[in-house]
Amino acid sequence: MIQNTPPAPMVPQSLWQATAPPDGPHAPLEDAITADVTIIGAGFTGLRTALNLAAAGTKVVVLDAADVAWGASGRTGGQVNPLLPFNSPQRLHRLLGDTYFERVTEASLNSADELFELVQTYQIECQARQNGWLRVNHSTKAHNASLKDIENWRAHGSTAEVVEGDELNRLAGTKAYLSGVIAHKGGAVHPKMFAQGLAKAASERGAQFFGESPVLSLTKNGQKWVAKTPTGSVQSDWVVVATNAYSDDLLPGLSKSIVPLTPIQIATAPLPEAVINSILPEGHTISDSRRVIMYARREPDNRLVYGGLGRPGPGETLSGFNWLRKDAERIYPQLQGAKWSHQWGGRIAITDDHLPHLHEPQPGLLAGLGYNGRGVAMSMVVGRVLSERVLGASPDALSLPVSKIKTVPFRRSKMFGMGTAIWFMRLLDYLETR
């Protein structure tokens, strides 16, 4: 336990923004230019797509309403989790059929390796570590379901292992959980630095980036697409929309094909060695099985980052940070009295089937989104697949199926009732917790 001191106000800025190297803003687009491909959105998906295309010799322009990693990619927990959420192999097979079940399973299980290979290939400095991901079970019900799911996933190539008892308590640094599963391929990156590295690698290969350049319209000029911004335009053969949970009505129906959720995070000031070394001592990332999950990781400078689900308020305000701090101190009593230095949040995209979606609504127009909390790793897969399609791969040959844009059923009701739903899920979690 840390000696209690009066808490200082937390900085409403992500730890990643505060600790990444300075990165000057990209200038707005102020001309009418041409390219082979226009990418809308400079988050992980757009950056991976841009890097692959630029490396293949394609002329790429990336437009963002703000700048590189302004949205979810710069506010994420940065966990590289190599498994699709909420879908057992049986349910996934029912959703996808034989061919795409095999492809999506392989892509998901290898998604973390794909990211870390990118880091090595392009020598991206982003505090990358592949020490494994520990998913812990808060109740007997969650324990039983987890054992069944992991047995099924192992039959399809997963190398994850069950851990219980004293070893679980040691690896997690807490006695709050009944059991856990270690996905050895999991890990973490500094997400802002990772995004900066992707952008730098793409730029070095010829990709052009423009910030403060929201795309106001997409129109056709013969066989070419024209993306118009407030002060310029890009004419290109292809357009890739990579805006995920920050999608608007630029592409009809896209924003209504997902439900945005708002994860929030808090970070401690650097902790004493005795405290930080008692938490996740082998450097695993961790998340739990509650409906309103927690996820956490330790940092090279001895901080702990702790996340959960928050609620958006008026304007850009967020709530839930007080609950999150109390939950962190319940799971990790050794944090009582710790100084929490940063708090932040951002939107992620949830799809109705809990799978990422790939769309091609018109020739030369693509979109990829919907990572359901697995965006760091799966965005690398989707970005690669989008680039493969642009470079000439047949839709039938891709790792992900191309689907029509569909509105999430009862979306308005789901969004309106989100606050009540979060409260109710917390209550159910509390009643189930051992």
C-alpha positions as CSV (number, residue, x, y, z in Angstrom):
1,M,0.0,0.0,0.0
2,I,1.1,3.5,-0.7
3,Q,1.0,6.2,1.9
4,N,-2.1,8.2,1.4
5,T,-1.7,11.8,0.2
6,P,-4.4,14.3,-1.0
7,P,-5.1,13.4,-4.6
8,A,-4.1,15.9,-7.3
9,P,-6.5,16.6,-10.2
10,M,-5.9,14.2,-13.0
11,V,-4.9,15.6,-16.4
12,P,-7.7,15.2,-19.0
13,Q,-5.2,14.1,-21.6
14,S,-4.1,10.6,-22.6
15,L,-0.9,9.3,-21.1
16,W,0.1,8.4,-24.7
17,Q,-0.2,12.0,-25.9
18,A,1.8,13.3,-22.9
19,T,4.6,10.8,-23.3
20,A,5.0,10.4,-27.1
21,P,7.9,12.3,-28.8
22,P,6.8,15.7,-30.2
23,D,5.2,15.3,-33.6
24,G,4.4,18.4,-35.6
25,P,0.9,18.6,-37.1
26,H,0.4,17.8,-40.7
27,A,-0.7,20.8,-42.7
28,P,-4.2,21.0,-44.2
29,L,-4.8,20.1,-47.9
30,E,-4.9,23.4,-49.8
31,D,-4.7,22.3,-53.5
32,A,-6.5,20.1,-56.0
33,I,-4.2,17.1,-56.3
34,T,-4.3,13.5,-57.7
35,A,-3.4,10.1,-56.3
36,D,-4.0,6.5,-56.9
37,V,-5.7,6.1,-53.5
38,T,-7.3,8.4,-51.1
39,I,-7.5,7.2,-47.5
40,I,-9.9,9.0,-45.1
41,G,-8.8,8.5,-41.5
42,A,-5.3,8.5,-40.1
43,G,-5.9,5.9,-37.4
44,F,-4.4,2.4,-37.3
45,T,-6.6,1.1,-40.1
46,G,-5.8,4.0,-42.5
47,L,-2.1,4.0,-41.5
48,R,-1.6,0.2,-42.1
49,T,-3.4,0.6,-45.5
50,A,-1.3,3.6,-46.4
51,L,2.0,1.8,-45.5
52,N,1.2,-1.3,-47.5
53,L,0.1,0.6,-50.5
54,A,3.1,3.1,-50.4
55,A,5.5,0.2,-50.0
56,A,4.0,-1.3,-53.1
57,G,4.7,1.9,-55.1
58,T,1.1,3.2,-55.0
59,K,0.6,7.0,-54.8
60,V,-1.3,7.5,-51.5
61,V,-2.9,10.5,-49.9
62,V,-4.2,10.3,-46.3
63,L,-6.8,12.9,-45.1
64,D,-7.9,13.3,-41.5
65,A,-10.3,15.7,-39.9
66,A,-7.8,16.2,-37.1
67,D,-4.4,14.4,-37.4
68,V,-2.6,11.1,-37.0
69,A,-4.1,9.0,-34.2
70,W,-6.4,11.7,-32.9
71,G,-9.3,9.3,-32.4
72,A,-9.4,5.8,-30.9
73,S,-5.9,4.9,-32.1
74,G,-4.4,7.5,-29.9
75,R,-6.7,6.8,-26.9
76,T,-6.8,3.0,-26.9
77,G,-5.5,0.8,-24.1
78,G,-2.8,-0.3,-26.5
79,Q,-3.3,-4.0,-25.7
80,V,-2.5,-6.3,-28.6
81,N,-5.1,-9.0,-28.0
82,P,-5.0,-11.8,-30.6
83,L,-8.5,-13.2,-30.3
84,L,-12.0,-12.1,-31.5
85,P,-14.2,-11.1,-28.6
86,F,-17.6,-12.7,-27.7
87,N,-17.5,-15.3,-30.4
88,S,-17.0,-19.0,-29.7
89,P,-15.6,-21.1,-32.6
90,Q,-19.1,-22.6,-33.0
91,R,-20.9,-19.3,-33.3
92,L,-18.2,-17.9,-35.6
93,H,-18.6,-20.9,-37.9
94,R,-22.4,-20.4,-38.0
95,L,-21.9,-16.7,-38.9
96,L,-19.2,-17.2,-41.6
97,G,-19.4,-20.7,-43.0
98,D,-16.5,-23.0,-43.7
99,T,-14.2,-20.9,-45.9
100,Y,-14.3,-17.6,-44.0
101,F,-14.4,-19.3,-40.6
102,E,-10.9,-20.8,-41.4
103,R,-9.6,-17.5,-42.8
104,V,-11.0,-15.2,-40.0
105,T,-9.8,-17.6,-37.3
106,E,-6.3,-17.7,-38.7
107,A,-6.2,-14.0,-39.1
108,S,-7.4,-13.4,-35.6
109,L,-5.1,-15.8,-33.9
110,N,-2.1,-14.4,-35.8
111,S,-3.1,-10.8,-35.5
112,A,-0.7,-10.0,-32.7
113,D,2.2,-11.6,-34.4
114,E,1.4,-9.6,-37.5
115,L,1.6,-6.4,-35.6
116,F,4.9,-7.2,-33.9
117,E,6.4,-8.3,-37.2
118,L,5.5,-4.9,-38.6
119,V,7.2,-3.3,-35.6
120,Q,10.4,-5.3,-36.4
121,T,10.2,-4.8,-40.2
122,Y,9.9,-1.0,-40.0
123,Q,11.9,-0.6,-36.8
124,I,9.1,1.3,-35.1
125,E,10.0,2.6,-31.6
126,C,6.9,2.1,-29.6
127,Q,7.8,0.3,-26.4
128,A,6.6,-2.9,-28.0
129,R,6.6,-6.0,-25.8
130,Q,5.0,-9.4,-26.5
131,N,4.8,-10.8,-22.9
132,G,1.3,-12.3,-23.3
133,W,-2.2,-11.4,-22.4
134,L,-4.0,-12.7,-19.3
135,R,-7.8,-12.8,-19.4
136,V,-9.1,-13.5,-15.9
137,N,-12.5,-14.8,-14.8
138,H,-14.5,-13.0,-12.2
139,S,-17.1,-15.8,-11.4
140,T,-17.8,-19.5,-11.6
141,K,-20.0,-19.0,-14.6
142,A,-17.3,-17.1,-16.4
143,H,-14.7,-19.7,-15.4
144,N,-16.8,-22.6,-16.9
145,A,-17.5,-20.7,-20.1
146,S,-13.9,-19.8,-20.5
147,L,-12.7,-23.3,-20.1
148,K,-15.1,-24.5,-22.7
149,D,-14.2,-21.8,-25.2
150,I,-10.4,-22.1,-24.8
151,E,-10.6,-25.9,-25.3
152,N,-12.5,-25.2,-28.6
153,W,-10.1,-22.5,-29.7
154,R,-7.1,-24.7,-29.0
155,A,-8.6,-27.2,-31.4
156,H,-8.4,-24.5,-34.1
157,G,-4.8,-23.5,-33.4
158,S,-4.8,-21.3,-30.3
159,T,-1.8,-21.8,-28.0
160,A,-3.6,-20.3,-25.0
161,E,-3.3,-22.0,-21.6
162,V,-5.4,-22.0,-18.4
163,V,-3.9,-20.7,-15.2
164,E,-5.3,-21.0,-11.7
165,G,-4.5,-20.8,-8.0
166,D,-1.3,-19.4,-6.6
167,E,0.2,-19.0,-10.1
168,L,-2.7,-16.9,-11.3
169,N,-2.5,-14.7,-8.2
170,R,1.2,-14.2,-8.8
171,L,0.9,-13.4,-12.5
172,A,-2.0,-11.1,-12.1
173,G,-0.8,-9.5,-8.8
174,T,-4.3,-9.9,-7.3
175,K,-6.5,-12.6,-5.6
176,A,-9.7,-11.1,-7.1
177,Y,-10.1,-13.8,-9.8
178,L,-11.0,-17.4,-10.0
179,S,-9.0,-18.5,-13.0
180,G,-7.5,-17.1,-16.2
181,V,-6.3,-17.9,-19.7
182,I,-2.9,-16.8,-21.0
183,A,-2.7,-15.9,-24.7
184,H,1.1,-16.0,-25.1
185,K,1.1,-14.0,-28.4
186,G,-0.5,-11.0,-26.7
187,G,1.3,-7.9,-25.7
188,A,1.3,-4.1,-25.7
189,V,2.5,-1.0,-27.6
190,H,2.6,2.7,-26.9
191,P,-0.3,3.4,-29.3
192,K,0.6,7.0,-30.1
193,M,4.2,6.1,-30.8
194,F,3.1,3.1,-32.9
195,A,0.8,5.3,-35.0
196,Q,3.6,7.8,-35.4
197,G,5.9,5.0,-36.6
198,L,3.4,3.7,-39.1
199,A,2.9,7.3,-40.5
200,K,6.7,7.9,-40.6
201,A,7.3,4.6,-42.5
202,A,4.5,5.4,-44.9
203,S,5.7,8.9,-45.5
204,E,9.2,7.7,-46.2
205,R,7.7,5.5,-48.9
206,G,5.9,8.4,-50.5
207,A,2.5,8.6,-48.8
208,Q,1.2,12.2,-48.2
209,F,-0.6,13.2,-45.0
210,F,-2.9,16.1,-44.5
211,G,-4.4,17.1,-41.1
212,E,-7.3,19.4,-40.4
213,S,-8.8,18.2,-43.7
214,P,-12.2,16.7,-43.1
215,V,-13.8,15.2,-46.3
216,L,-17.0,17.1,-47.0
217,S,-18.1,15.1,-50.0
218,L,-17.3,12.1,-52.2
219,T,-18.3,12.3,-55.8
220,K,-17.6,10.6,-59.1
221,N,-15.8,12.4,-62.0
222,G,-16.0,9.8,-64.8
223,Q,-14.1,6.8,-63.4
224,K,-12.4,8.8,-60.7
225,W,-13.4,9.6,-57.2
226,V,-13.1,13.2,-55.9
227,A,-12.8,13.8,-52.2
228,K,-13.4,17.4,-51.4
229,T,-12.1,19.1,-48.2
230,P,-12.7,22.7,-47.1
231,T,-9.6,24.0,-48.9
232,G,-8.7,21.3,-51.4
233,S,-9.6,18.1,-53.2
234,V,-8.1,14.7,-54.2
235,Q,-8.9,12.8,-57.3
236,S,-8.1,9.1,-57.2
237,D,-9.0,5.7,-58.6
238,W,-9.8,4.3,-55.1
239,V,-11.1,5.7,-51.8
240,V,-10.6,3.9,-48.5
241,V,-12.8,5.0,-45.6
242,A,-11.1,4.2,-42.3
243,T,-13.0,6.2,-39.8
244,N,-14.3,3.4,-37.5
245,A,-16.3,4.8,-34.5
246,Y,-15.8,8.4,-35.7
247,S,-17.6,7.7,-39.0
248,D,-20.2,10.2,-40.1
249,D,-22.7,10.2,-43.0
250,L,-20.0,10.7,-45.7
251,L,-20.6,7.0,-46.7
252,P,-24.4,6.5,-46.4
253,G,-25.3,4.1,-43.6
254,L,-21.8,3.5,-42.3
255,S,-22.2,5.3,-39.0
256,K,-25.4,3.4,-38.4
257,S,-23.7,0.0,-39.0
258,I,-21.9,0.2,-35.6
259,V,-22.7,1.2,-32.1
260,P,-20.1,3.5,-30.5
261,L,-18.9,2.7,-27.0
262,T,-16.7,4.9,-24.8
263,P,-13.8,3.1,-23.0
264,I,-12.1,5.3,-20.4
265,Q,-8.7,5.0,-18.8
266,I,-6.7,6.3,-15.9
267,A,-2.9,6.1,-15.3
268,T,-1.0,6.4,-12.1
269,A,2.1,8.5,-11.5
270,P,5.2,6.3,-11.4
271,L,4.8,3.8,-8.6
272,P,7.4,2.6,-6.0
273,E,9.2,-0.5,-7.1
274,A,7.7,-2.6,-4.4
275,V,4.2,-1.7,-5.5
276,I,4.6,-2.0,-9.3
277,N,6.6,-5.2,-9.0
278,S,3.6,-6.8,-7.2
279,I,1.3,-6.2,-10.2
280,L,1.7,-8.2,-13.4
281,P,5.3,-9.0,-12.5
282,E,6.0,-10.8,-15.9
283,G,4.7,-7.9,-17.9
284,H,1.4,-9.5,-19.1
285,T,-1.5,-7.3,-20.1
286,I,-4.7,-8.2,-18.3
287,S,-8.5,-7.9,-18.8
288,D,-11.4,-9.6,-17.1
289,S,-14.6,-11.4,-18.0
290,R,-17.1,-8.9,-16.5
291,R,-19.7,-7.3,-18.7
292,V,-18.2,-3.9,-17.8
293,I,-14.6,-5.1,-18.1
294,M,-11.4,-3.9,-16.7
295,Y,-8.2,-3.9,-18.5
296,A,-4.7,-2.9,-17.3
297,R,-1.0,-2.9,-18.1
298,R,2.2,-1.7,-16.5
299,E,4.5,0.8,-18.2
300,P,8.3,1.0,-18.6
301,D,8.3,4.0,-16.2
302,N,6.5,2.1,-13.4
303,R,3.0,3.5,-14.1
304,L,-0.1,1.4,-14.1
305,V,-2.8,2.1,-16.8
306,Y,-6.3,0.9,-15.8
307,G,-9.3,1.0,-18.1
308,G,-13.0,0.2,-18.2
309,L,-16.2,1.5,-19.8
310,G,-17.3,5.1,-19.3
311,R,-20.2,7.2,-20.4
312,P,-20.1,10.3,-22.8
313,G,-21.6,13.5,-21.5
314,P,-22.4,16.9,-23.0
315,G,-19.8,18.1,-25.4
316,E,-16.6,16.1,-25.1
317,T,-17.1,15.3,-21.4
318,L,-16.8,11.7,-20.0
319,S,-17.9,10.2,-16.7
320,G,-17.0,7.0,-14.9
321,F,-13.5,7.9,-13.7
322,N,-14.3,7.8,-10.0
323,W,-15.9,4.3,-10.3
324,L,-12.8,3.2,-12.3
325,R,-10.4,4.4,-9.6
326,K,-12.4,2.6,-6.9
327,D,-12.5,-0.5,-9.0
328,A,-8.7,-0.4,-9.5
329,E,-8.1,-0.1,-5.8
330,R,-10.5,-3.0,-5.1
331,I,-8.8,-5.3,-7.6
332,Y,-5.3,-4.1,-6.6
333,P,-5.5,-3.0,-2.9
334,Q,-1.8,-2.1,-3.1
335,L,-2.8,0.9,-5.2
336,Q,-4.7,2.6,-2.3
337,G,-3.2,6.0,-1.9
338,A,-1.6,6.1,-5.3
339,K,-1.6,9.3,-7.3
340,W,-3.6,9.0,-10.5
341,S,-2.1,11.5,-13.0
342,H,-4.0,11.1,-16.3
343,Q,-7.6,10.3,-17.4
344,W,-9.0,10.0,-20.9
345,G,-11.3,8.2,-23.2
346,G,-12.5,7.8,-26.8
347,R,-14.9,5.9,-28.9
348,I,-14.7,2.4,-30.2
349,A,-17.0,0.6,-32.7
350,I,-19.2,-2.4,-31.8
351,T,-20.8,-4.4,-34.6
352,D,-23.9,-6.5,-34.3
353,D,-22.1,-9.8,-34.9
354,H,-18.9,-8.7,-33.0
355,L,-16.8,-9.1,-36.2
356,P,-14.9,-6.5,-38.1
357,H,-16.7,-5.5,-41.3
358,L,-15.3,-4.9,-44.8
359,H,-17.5,-3.1,-47.3
360,E,-17.3,-2.2,-51.0
361,P,-20.5,-0.3,-51.7
362,Q,-19.3,0.9,-55.2
363,P,-16.4,0.1,-57.5
364,G,-13.3,1.8,-56.1
365,L,-14.8,2.6,-52.7
366,L,-13.9,0.5,-49.6
367,A,-14.5,0.7,-45.9
368,G,-13.2,-1.3,-43.0
369,L,-14.3,-0.9,-39.4
370,G,-15.8,-2.5,-36.2
371,Y,-13.1,-4.0,-34.0
372,N,-15.2,-4.6,-30.8
373,G,-12.4,-3.8,-28.4
374,R,-9.7,-5.6,-30.4
375,G,-8.7,-2.7,-32.6
376,V,-5.0,-2.6,-32.1
377,A,-4.3,-6.0,-33.5
378,M,-7.3,-6.5,-35.8
379,S,-6.9,-3.1,-37.5
380,M,-3.6,-4.3,-38.8
381,V,-5.4,-7.3,-40.4
382,V,-8.1,-5.1,-41.9
383,G,-5.7,-2.5,-43.2
384,R,-3.7,-5.2,-44.9
385,V,-6.8,-6.7,-46.4
386,L,-8.0,-3.3,-47.7
387,S,-4.6,-2.8,-49.4
388,E,-4.7,-6.2,-50.9
389,R,-8.1,-5.4,-52.5
390,V,-6.8,-2.1,-53.9
391,L,-3.7,-3.9,-55.3
392,G,-5.9,-6.3,-57.3
393,A,-6.9,-9.2,-55.1
394,S,-10.3,-10.6,-55.8
395,P,-12.9,-10.1,-53.1
396,D,-13.3,-13.9,-52.9
397,A,-9.6,-14.3,-52.1
398,L,-9.6,-11.9,-49.0
399,S,-9.2,-13.0,-45.4
400,L,-12.5,-11.2,-44.5
401,P,-15.8,-11.4,-46.3
402,V,-17.0,-8.3,-48.1
403,S,-20.5,-7.5,-46.8
404,K,-23.3,-4.9,-47.4
405,I,-23.6,-2.0,-45.1
406,K,-26.5,-2.7,-42.7
407,T,-27.9,-0.7,-39.8
408,V,-27.6,-2.3,-36.4
409,P,-31.1,-3.5,-35.3
410,F,-32.6,-1.2,-32.7
411,R,-29.6,1.0,-32.8
412,R,-31.3,4.1,-31.5
413,S,-32.8,2.3,-28.5
414,K,-29.4,0.7,-27.7
415,M,-27.7,4.0,-27.7
416,F,-30.4,5.8,-25.8
417,G,-30.4,3.1,-23.1
418,M,-26.6,2.8,-22.8
419,G,-26.3,4.6,-19.5
420,T,-28.9,2.4,-17.8
421,A,-27.4,-0.7,-19.4
422,I,-24.0,0.0,-18.0
423,W,-25.4,0.5,-14.5
424,F,-27.4,-2.7,-14.8
425,M,-24.3,-4.7,-16.1
426,R,-22.3,-3.4,-13.2
427,L,-24.9,-4.7,-10.8
428,L,-24.9,-8.1,-12.5
429,D,-21.1,-8.2,-12.3
430,Y,-21.2,-7.3,-8.6
431,L,-23.7,-10.0,-7.8
432,E,-21.7,-12.6,-9.7
433,T,-18.3,-11.7,-8.4
434,R,-16.8,-14.2,-6.1
